[in-house]
Amino acid sequence: MASLAVVGTYAVVAALVAIILNVTHQLLFRNEKEPPVVFHWIPFLGNTVSYGMDPYAFFFSCRQKYGDIFTFVLLGKKTTVYLGVQGNEFILNAKLKDVNAEEVYSPLTTPVFGSDVVYDCPNSKLMEQKKFIKFGLTQAALESHVQLIEKETLDYLRESPRFRGTSGVVDVPGAMAEITIYTAGRALQGEEVRKKLTAEFAELYHDLDKGFSPINFMLPWAPLPHNRKRDAAHARMREIYTDIIKERRRNPDEEKSDMIWNLMHCTYKNGQPVPDKEIAHMMITLLMAGQHSSSSISSWTMLRLASEPQMLEELYQEQLANLSHKNGAFEPLQYEDLDKLPLLQNVIKETLRLHSSIHSIMRKVKNPMPVPGTSYIIPESHVLLASPGVTALSDEYFPNATRWDPHRWENQQPDKEDDGEMVDYGYGSVSKGTASPYLPFGAGRHRCIGEKFAYVNLGVIIATIVRHMKLFNVDGRKGVPGTDYSTLFSCPMKPAVVGWERRFPESFKEFLN
């Protein structure tokens, strides 16, 4: 026992010495060529806890003390943040020779998505893969997706146990996660895949999604329960997609017009056809990418509309005024209908502004990077972090920025897409787009190619819900829940339930009969 006490004493002394040395180094040995370091007591842990609890509060607090450029310690890694539109430009449009996304994200994403895709391959190959995927994101494809998404949403509102009867309460994130996996699966991957989105598949998806736990940035290989489930789920989902591909190769005359069929006929620039394993991995990636942002933003939209039912009624009246209907019974939605609903578009834009699902975009520094207009040089040992959500939450660009106000977009200046400069990273010409304070889908070579699909998916889902449901807060709650930052993708803090009732309960009863 005495020896344990001695060991304990030595450990405490060592910890105190480490803290003293760490503080002394921060106070006395500032490197003027590098951005200021956010003060922290404990080495290695640094500012991890305050950053992880509320990243935006952390960013705004640091901005007030240190300016737009500062460095904090995140689990032993010096992470340099550059906020504002200039920071977005510096990081998101940096040259490949200077920054690298793969080294940051591959340990986290590869066990989930699979090998040889996304961040587990050279950037040039990823750009080719993004070009292949754009097959399902063309204008014609988006137009064809609308009624598929509407049908999936309607079927869910009529048949899901979560919406049993003519009124009740619903767990919003749970419901929207299910709706969006069905809409993304049906629209992006076809009827054949949609039929496999059973309870088993939903459970697999849930287990795979747990692989995005923040701890996996550090310990993706650890034999933790959620990692074992992640690996088993990935193997089973890959098997499901591979079986579909093999069956199609056995019946080559039965042509399809979906993403799998397209990928089966794609060839890399080096002449190699896309291997079946990579097709399966791209399909897993596509499903998760198509579902994540839509699930989060549709949840926040439902919660916002329940907290402000008058806005939901404005959306309903907008449809009555602009779309064909007879006694409240609307014609099926068409792609062009979305352009006739500007308030709906503004509700989605405003929700994306306040509730961006990704608060931090990181890059590994590969070469010393001078920061224009300053004396700073970011060394290779650092990770760069951009947070476009900070400008979206700044009063400088959006007066009374913390207030959810879709009508603000009626007077908002049009987004400034740089100076109109376009660039082709290998998957088609896109705007560099970093001069705008509103970048919910990122910018640069890693800008989300599914941006247009997300707007269509969200627009159709919300429009359909508005047509058929009234929403309201329950138990006297006001406003919306806080944000849960404990996962990689920000989401509403639980419990996040709302009350609902059908607009036309008699029609629902007729449907049951």
Secondary structure in CASP SS format (residue, H / E / C, confidence):
PFRMAT SS
TARGET T0000
AUTHOR 0000-0000-0000
METHOD secondary structure of the structure
MODEL  1
M C 1.00
A H 1.00
S H 1.00
L H 1.00
A H 1.00
V H 1.00
V H 1.00
G H 1.00
T H 1.00
Y H 1.00
A H 1.00
V H 1.00
V H 1.00
A H 1.00
A H 1.00
L H 1.00
V H 1.00
A H 1.00
I H 1.00
I H 1.00
L H 1.00
N H 1.00
V H 1.00
T H 1.00
H H 1.00
Q H 1.00
L H 1.00
L H 1.00
F C 1.00
R C 1.00
N C 1.00
E C 1.00
K C 1.00
E C 1.00
P C 1.00
P C 1.00
V E 1.00
V C 1.00
F C 1.00
H C 1.00
W C 1.00
I C 1.00
P C 1.00
F C 1.00
L C 1.00
G E 1.00
N C 1.00
T H 1.00
V H 1.00
S H 1.00
Y H 1.00
G H 1.00
M H 1.00
D C 1.00
P H 1.00
Y H 1.00
A H 1.00
F H 1.00
F H 1.00
F H 1.00
S H 1.00
C H 1.00
R H 1.00
Q H 1.00
K H 1.00
Y H 1.00
G C 1.00
D C 1.00
I E 1.00
F E 1.00
T E 1.00
F E 1.00
V E 1.00
L E 1.00
L C 1.00
G C 1.00
K E 1.00
K E 1.00
T E 1.00
T E 1.00
V E 1.00
Y E 1.00
L C 1.00
G H 1.00
V H 1.00
Q H 1.00
G H 1.00
N H 1.00
E H 1.00
F H 1.00
I H 1.00
L H 1.00
N C 1.00
A C 1.00
K C 1.00
L C 1.00
K C 1.00
D C 1.00
V E 1.00
N E 1.00
A C 1.00
E H 1.00
E H 1.00
V H 1.00
Y H 1.00
S H 1.00
P H 1.00
L H 1.00
T H 1.00
T H 1.00
P H 1.00
V H 1.00
F H 1.00
G C 1.00
S C 1.00
D C 1.00
V C 1.00
V H 1.00
Y H 1.00
D H 1.00
C C 1.00
P C 1.00
N H 1.00
S H 1.00
K H 1.00
L H 1.00
M H 1.00
E H 1.00
Q H 1.00
K H 1.00
K H 1.00
F H 1.00
I H 1.00
K H 1.00
F H 1.00
G H 1.00
L H 1.00
T C 1.00
Q H 1.00
A H 1.00
A H 1.00
L H 1.00
E H 1.00
S H 1.00
H H 1.00
V H 1.00
Q H 1.00
L H 1.00
I H 1.00
E H 1.00
K H 1.00
E H 1.00
T H 1.00
L H 1.00
D H 1.00
Y H 1.00
L H 1.00
R H 1.00
E H 1.00
S C 1.00
P H 1.00
R H 1.00
F H 1.00
R C 1.00
G C 1.00
T C 1.00
S E 1.00
G E 1.00
V E 1.00
V E 1.00
D E 1.00
V H 1.00
P H 1.00
G H 1.00
A H 1.00
M H 1.00
A H 1.00
E H 1.00
I H 1.00
T H 1.00
I H 1.00
Y H 1.00
T H 1.00
A H 1.00
G H 1.00
R H 1.00
A H 1.00
L H 1.00
Q H 1.00
G C 1.00
E H 1.00
E H 1.00
V H 1.00
R H 1.00
K C 1.00
K C 1.00
L C 1.00
T C 1.00
A H 1.00
E H 1.00
F H 1.00
A H 1.00
E H 1.00
L H 1.00
Y H 1.00
H H 1.00
D H 1.00
L H 1.00
D H 1.00
K H 1.00
G H 1.00
F H 1.00
S C 1.00
P H 1.00
I H 1.00
N H 1.00
F H 1.00
M C 1.00
L C 1.00
P C 1.00
W C 1.00
A C 1.00
P C 1.00
L C 1.00
P H 1.00
H H 1.00
N H 1.00
R H 1.00
K H 1.00
R H 1.00
D H 1.00
A H 1.00
A H 1.00
H H 1.00
A H 1.00
R H 1.00
M H 1.00
R H 1.00
E H 1.00
I H 1.00
Y H 1.00
T H 1.00
D H 1.00
I H 1.00
I H 1.00
K H 1.00
E H 1.00
R H 1.00
R H 1.00
R H 1.00
N C 1.00
P C 1.00
D C 1.00
E C 1.00
E C 1.00
K C 1.00
S C 1.00
D C 1.00
M H 1.00
I H 1.00
W H 1.00
N H 1.00
L H 1.00
M H 1.00
H C 1.00
C C 1.00
T E 1.00
Y C 1.00
K C 1.00
N C 1.00
G C 1.00
Q C 1.00
P E 1.00
V C 1.00
P C 1.00
D H 1.00
K H 1.00
E H 1.00
I H 1.00
A H 1.00
H H 1.00
M H 1.00
M H 1.00
I H 1.00
T H 1.00
L H 1.00
L H 1.00
M H 1.00
A H 1.00
G H 1.00
Q H 1.00
H H 1.00
S H 1.00
S H 1.00
S H 1.00
S H 1.00
I H 1.00
S H 1.00
S H 1.00
W H 1.00
T H 1.00
M H 1.00
L H 1.00
R H 1.00
L H 1.00
A H 1.00
S H 1.00
E C 1.00
P H 1.00
Q H 1.00
M H 1.00
L H 1.00
E H 1.00
E H 1.00
L H 1.00
Y H 1.00
Q H 1.00
E H 1.00
Q H 1.00
L H 1.00
A H 1.00
N H 1.00
L C 1.00
S C 1.00
H E 1.00
K E 1.00
N C 1.00
G C 1.00
A E 1.00
F E 1.00
E C 1.00
P C 1.00
L C 1.00
Q C 1.00
Y H 1.00
E H 1.00
D H 1.00
L H 1.00
D H 1.00
K H 1.00
L C 1.00
P H 1.00
L H 1.00
L H 1.00
Q H 1.00
N H 1.00
V H 1.00
I H 1.00
K H 1.00
E H 1.00
T H 1.00
L H 1.00
R H 1.00
L H 1.00
H C 1.00
S C 1.00
S C 1.00
I C 1.00
H C 1.00
S C 1.00
I E 1.00
M E 1.00
R E 1.00
K E 1.00
V E 1.00
K C 1.00
N C 1.00
P C 1.00
M E 1.00
P E 1.00
V C 1.00
P C 1.00
G C 1.00
T C 1.00
S C 1.00
Y C 1.00
I E 1.00
I E 1.00
P C 1.00
E C 1.00
S C 1.00
H C 1.00
V E 1.00
L E 1.00
L E 1.00
A E 1.00
S C 1.00
P H 1.00
G H 1.00
V H 1.00
T H 1.00
A H 1.00
L C 1.00
S C 1.00
D C 1.00
E C 1.00
Y C 1.00
F C 1.00
P C 1.00
N C 1.00
A C 1.00
T C 1.00
R C 1.00
W C 1.00
D C 1.00
P H 1.00
H H 1.00
R H 1.00
W H 1.00
E H 1.00
N C 1.00
Q C 1.00
Q C 1.00
P C 1.00
D C 1.00
K C 1.00
E C 1.00
D C 1.00
D C 1.00
G C 1.00
E C 1.00
M E 1.00
V E 1.00
D E 1.00
Y C 1.00
G C 1.00
Y C 1.00
G C 1.00
S E 1.00
V E 1.00
S E 1.00
K C 1.00
G C 1.00
T C 1.00
A C 1.00
S C 1.00
P C 1.00
Y C 1.00
L C 1.00
P C 1.00
F C 1.00
G C 1.00
A C 1.00
G H 1.00
R H 1.00
H H 1.00
R C 1.00
C C 1.00
I C 1.00
G C 1.00
E H 1.00
K H 1.00
F H 1.00
A H 1.00
Y H 1.00
V H 1.00
N H 1.00
L H 1.00
G H 1.00
V H 1.00
I H 1.00
I H 1.00
A H 1.00
T H 1.00
I H 1.00
V H 1.00
R H 1.00
H H 1.00
M E 1.00
K E 1.00
L E 1.00
F E 1.00
N C 1.00
V C 1.00
D C 1.00
G C 1.00
R C 1.00
K C 1.00
G C 1.00
V C 1.00
P C 1.00
G C 1.00
T E 1.00
D E 1.00
Y C 1.00
S C 1.00
T C 1.00
L C 1.00
F C 1.00
S C 1.00
C E 1.00
P E 1.00
M C 1.00
K C 1.00
P C 1.00
A C 1.00
V E 1.00
V E 1.00
G E 1.00
W E 1.00
E E 1.00
R E 1.00
R C 1.00
F C 1.00
P H 1.00
E H 1.00
S H 1.00
F H 1.00
K H 1.00
E H 1.00
F H 1.00
L H 1.00
N C 1.00
END
